[in-house]
Amino acid sequence: MKSYFKSLSLFFVILLAASVLGEAPVPEGDSSEKLERLRLPHATSLPRILTDSAPYLPDFSYAGYKNGNTSLPSVDGKIFNVTDYGAIADDERDDTKGVLKALKAAKAFDGPVVVKFPTGRFILSEILYIDRSDFAIQGDGTETILFYPRPMRLLKTPPHMTELSEYLILNDKRQREPANNIDLPFSLYAWTGGYLWARVPGARGKAYLKEYDRPSEVLANVIGGVRGELSVQVDDVRHLKVGDVVKLEWYNVQGENGSLLTELYGDRTRFSAIGSHHWTNPKRALVTQVTKILSLDGNHLQLADPLLIDANSDWEPKFVKWEHLKNISLSDFTIEFPNGVYIAHHLEEGYNGIYLEGVYDGFIRNIHIINADSGILTDDIANVTLQDITTSGAHRAHYTVHMGSVYNVLAKRVRVENTAEHPLSFNTYAVKGVYKDCEVLSHPILDQHSGANHQNLFDNIRVHLPLLGEDRSYSLFGGGGASYWKPSHGRFSTLYNIEVITQEAPSTDSIVILKGPFDGVQGRLIGIHGNSFFNLEYGPDPHIEQINQKPLRASLYDFQLARRQK
């Protein structure tokens, strides 16, 4: 069921509010003057969602490097300069061999290392794997350019891509567009892989086929704990110790009508059916949380961040071992690709920049990515900050900065200048992710891509809409993803302080309709505003406040962090 504020009645309410505040819009004057008169002021109070009497709102302030408790550090470690191993900037020759030698030497060193690229253009044609902890790749700023002339499609397929390859073939995954004469198999690199690839050696990666599944190494069963609290109770602490980074898993073992699905999506009569992937593999965790153990007191544990959902025994919650890399960073360089031919969605050739798998407490900072199919892809990472990222170029992208299977990841100051299928996207299993202080300049979509993603935040985002059609509507709050993973998102996903810039001159007799997923459950939408008056179509059962007003606090993340750190 959609939430629809009737345009006419909303308009008169806005006019009344503006009149009371001495800001009633008037039709006279040029468009800029009219715009100023149309604007409503900042909200004069916090939205109710931030008060003690409010409906549930997750605390997003734990997202990012070190749970948001510290600024990103300077890059430190023994330096391995690629020019000392044969790479030469700006000579128009392939530098891969020299860079691989530097990478090998750095991996052999016992201690933190930095593989350093100086200013200049380096030509590369193979994947640079980061497969140990305490490892950094650093340039001298965006004047350091890593240029990749070839797509990943032309590389030898890595062994760890075998499962995905088999999955695509067995399920006949094809892009079918009869009107464009397209009936072609999905690319292996449509949403996976990158030329700078961090991964645990021998790790499976993203799960696709049951026959590859292996039981998780259980450390303890969780027998008590309440959503939002830091304390949990376990049945056995013998395999746990202070400082451990572990994964907490919940399982839907009750099938299609399981209570875990009710926890994720609330009243299921309010939207279309839940996709089958939620119950066809009960031995695979449906909800996960990565956290650190801060203290032990008997069989009670203090966690580094609040419990995601209740420790309900029906969902068989348990702590399991999580293999991961830590202290990984990539900073201060440009990744550039040629402007490859765009064929269609899911047929991307593999001009992919960075892929992070199994990373904890890492960061990417000050990166410019040009003409990528996907700029930054993620899987199974936690407590990572992606900061000061710009994507640009004439090539149409699939993803820019993507969040899939993430927990407590912060993407801060992402600027999207290019056109992309999913400019900002919370994908399958994304939980407690935050896009903050971002701007999308071309065909924006704040995508929530199904797959049990929930409790994510778009925070202080500016978007620029293309020209609108006659119905003056735009699907800004997208809900992509396959039908077997629907709905678009679970409960408590939040949009806060979203500034929407339209190209059309502001009008007093027309409202712009911003559309969202009608299966996006119990979303929180606060402070959607811009240079027009906006109406929202979003549902079911959203919590909507301060529409057509700027919130008193620009960032929900900053507000929650400051409140937590007092």
Buried (B, 14 or more C-beta within 10 A) or exposed (E): EBBEBEBEEBBEEBBEBBEEEEBBBEEEEEEEEBBEBBBBEBBEEBBBBBEEEBEEBBBBBBBBBBBBEEEBEEBEBEBBEBBEBBBBBEEEEBBBEBBBBBBEBBBEBEEBBBBBBBBBBBBBBBBBBBBBBBBBBBBEEBBBBBBBBBBBBEBEBBEBBEBBEBBBEEEEBBBEBEEEEBEBEBBBBBBBBBBBBBBBEEBBBBBBEEEEEEEBEEBBBBBBBEBBBBBBBBEEBEBBEEEBBBBBBBBBBBEEEBEBBEBBBBEBEBBEEBBEBBBEBBEBBBBBBBBBBBEBEEBBBBBBBBBBBBBBEBBBBBBBBBEBBBBBBBBBBBBBBBEBEBBBBBBBBBBBBBBBBBBBBBBBBBBBBBBBBBBBBBBBBBBBBBBBBBBBBEBBBBBBBBBBBBBBBBBBBBBBBBBBBBBBBBBBBBBBBBBBBBBBBBBBBBBBBBBBBBBBBBBBBBBBBEEBEEEBBBEBBBBBBEEEBBBBBBBBBBBBBBBBBBEBEBBBEBBBBBBBBBBBBBBBBBBBBBBBBBBBBBBBBBBBBBBBBBBBBBBBBBBBBEEEEE
